[in-house]
Amino acid sequence: MPTFDGHKYINLETFRKNGDGVKTPLWFAEEDGFLYARSFERTGKAKRLRRESRARVAPCNMRGNALGEWVEAEAWILDSGSEEAENANRMLNEKYGILKRLIEPVAGLRHGRAVEIRIQPETIPGETFDER
């Protein structure tokens, strides 16, 4: 699997019913070949992922500009309260610290309950991304 080590953001592309892609930069954590991100239940990306797990992902900067090649992926909303969801949130808290804990309650007022997303990038033998 391409490595996302050293990156602070990934760009997650999810797809509308008409096939158009929508790209969103997200904070993420990586473990055992999966990427984990957090969003909110009423966001477009969460709604699109409930309908279709097909996605693409690339490391990016905070503005969403890709810093490597796009990789096909599958992504799912994790069951709320599951051990995997709690572990994902714990990893994100460790990586992003107090800033994450300050931003999420404000975003939650507008977008509803937080949800964790598991992303499984497609394996591409020998391919890695630049560390940035």
C-alpha positions as CSV (number, residue, x, y, z in Angstrom):
1,M,0.0,0.0,0.0
2,P,1.3,3.5,-0.7
3,T,2.4,5.2,2.5
4,F,0.8,8.2,3.9
5,D,3.4,8.6,6.7
6,G,4.5,12.1,7.4
7,H,1.3,13.7,5.9
8,K,-1.2,15.6,8.0
9,Y,-4.1,15.4,5.5
10,I,-5.7,13.1,2.9
11,N,-8.0,14.1,0.2
12,L,-11.0,11.8,0.1
13,E,-13.0,11.7,-3.1
14,T,-16.5,10.3,-2.8
15,F,-19.0,10.0,-5.6
16,R,-22.5,11.5,-6.2
17,K,-25.3,9.5,-7.8
18,N,-24.5,11.0,-11.2
19,G,-20.8,9.8,-10.9
20,D,-19.3,13.2,-10.2
21,G,-16.5,13.1,-7.6
22,V,-16.4,15.4,-4.6
23,K,-13.0,15.9,-3.0
24,T,-12.6,16.7,0.7
25,P,-9.4,17.2,2.7
26,L,-9.5,15.4,6.0
27,W,-7.3,14.7,9.0
28,F,-6.5,11.0,9.2
29,A,-4.7,8.3,11.1
30,E,-3.2,5.1,9.6
31,E,-3.1,1.6,11.1
32,D,-2.7,-1.9,9.7
33,G,-3.2,-0.8,6.1
34,F,-6.4,1.3,6.8
35,L,-6.8,5.0,7.0
36,Y,-9.2,6.4,9.5
37,A,-10.9,9.8,9.4
38,R,-13.7,11.5,11.2
39,S,-16.6,13.5,9.8
40,F,-20.2,14.2,10.8
41,E,-23.4,12.3,10.0
42,R,-25.1,15.1,8.0
43,T,-22.2,16.0,5.7
44,G,-22.3,15.2,2.0
45,K,-19.4,12.8,2.2
46,A,-21.1,10.7,4.9
47,K,-24.3,10.6,2.9
48,R,-22.4,9.5,-0.2
49,L,-20.5,6.8,1.7
50,R,-23.7,5.4,3.1
51,R,-24.9,4.9,-0.5
52,E,-21.6,3.8,-2.1
53,S,-18.3,2.7,-0.6
54,R,-16.2,3.5,-3.8
55,A,-13.7,6.3,-3.2
56,R,-10.3,7.6,-4.1
57,V,-7.7,9.0,-1.8
58,A,-4.4,10.9,-2.0
59,P,-2.1,12.7,0.5
60,C,-2.7,16.4,0.3
61,N,-2.1,19.8,2.0
62,M,-4.7,21.5,4.1
63,R,-6.3,23.1,1.0
64,G,-6.8,19.8,-0.6
65,N,-4.0,20.0,-3.2
66,A,-2.8,16.5,-3.9
67,L,0.8,15.7,-2.9
68,G,0.9,12.3,-4.6
69,E,-1.0,10.0,-6.9
70,W,-4.7,9.3,-6.4
71,V,-5.4,5.7,-5.3
72,E,-8.7,3.8,-5.7
73,A,-10.2,2.9,-2.3
74,E,-13.2,1.7,-0.5
75,A,-14.5,3.6,2.5
76,W,-17.2,2.9,5.1
77,I,-18.8,4.7,8.0
78,L,-18.0,2.6,11.1
79,D,-20.6,1.5,13.6
80,S,-21.0,4.2,16.3
81,G,-19.5,3.0,19.6
82,S,-17.7,0.0,18.0
83,E,-14.2,-0.8,19.3
84,E,-12.8,0.1,15.8
85,A,-14.6,3.5,15.8
86,E,-13.3,4.3,19.3
87,N,-9.8,3.3,18.4
88,A,-10.0,5.5,15.3
89,N,-11.0,8.5,17.4
90,R,-8.3,7.8,19.9
91,M,-5.6,7.7,17.1
92,L,-6.9,11.0,15.7
93,N,-6.9,12.6,19.1
94,E,-3.3,11.5,19.6
95,K,-2.2,12.8,16.2
96,Y,-4.1,16.2,16.2
97,G,-4.4,16.9,19.9
98,I,-6.2,19.8,21.4
99,L,-7.0,21.4,18.0
100,K,-9.2,18.5,17.1
101,R,-10.9,18.6,20.5
102,L,-11.6,22.3,20.1
103,I,-12.9,22.2,16.5
104,E,-15.2,19.1,16.6
105,P,-17.9,20.4,19.1
106,V,-18.4,23.5,17.0
107,A,-18.6,21.6,13.7
108,G,-21.0,19.1,15.4
109,L,-23.5,21.8,16.1
110,R,-24.0,22.3,12.4
111,H,-23.4,18.8,11.0
112,G,-24.7,16.4,13.7
113,R,-23.0,13.5,15.5
114,A,-19.4,12.6,14.7
115,V,-18.8,9.5,12.6
116,E,-15.6,7.6,12.0
117,I,-14.6,6.5,8.5
118,R,-12.5,3.5,7.6
119,I,-10.7,3.8,4.2
120,Q,-9.0,0.9,2.5
121,P,-6.7,2.1,-0.3
122,E,-6.0,-0.2,-3.1
123,T,-2.6,-1.9,-3.0
124,I,-0.2,-0.7,-5.6
125,P,3.1,-2.8,-5.4
126,G,6.2,-0.7,-4.9
127,E,4.5,2.7,-5.0
128,T,5.1,5.2,-2.2
129,F,4.4,8.9,-1.7
130,D,7.0,11.6,-0.9
131,E,7.2,12.3,2.8
132,R,6.0,15.9,3.4
